[in-house]
């Protein structure tokens, strides 16, 4: 799963790096996506908290990633850098 999204005139490519999963050592780990500005060699990995439904023991649901969501992730990542 991946794609490209334009944020503030800059094109970013993104890929699902890791789905939420249960780690033997650390418990539930959240989803991680990789972000890379097109034609730039650096990459950022952005990890998100585990969904509350997983922490409550409910079944996993399908990931919902669309361009608007990814654009919010890019802006959030840039705001803390």
C-alpha positions, 0 to 999 in steps of 0.5 A, a space after each residue: 500500500 502506498 502512493 503520492 500526495 502533494 502538500 504545500 506544493 511539494 510531492 511526497 511518496 508514502 508507503 505503509 511500512 508496518 501495520 499495527 501488530 502485537 509485539 512480544 516485548 512491547 505490546 501493541 505497536 502502531 502503524 508506521 508509514 514511510 514518507 519521502 519527498 520526491 527526488 530526495 534521499 532522506 526518509 521519515 518513518 512516522 509511527 502512530 499509536 495503536 488504535 484503541 480497539 486493539 488495546 481493548 481486545 477487539 478485532 483488527 479492522 481494515 486500514 483506512 489511508 487516503 490522500 487527505 489522511 496522509 497529507 495530515 500526517 505529512 504536515 504533522 511530521 513537518 511541524 515537529 522537525 
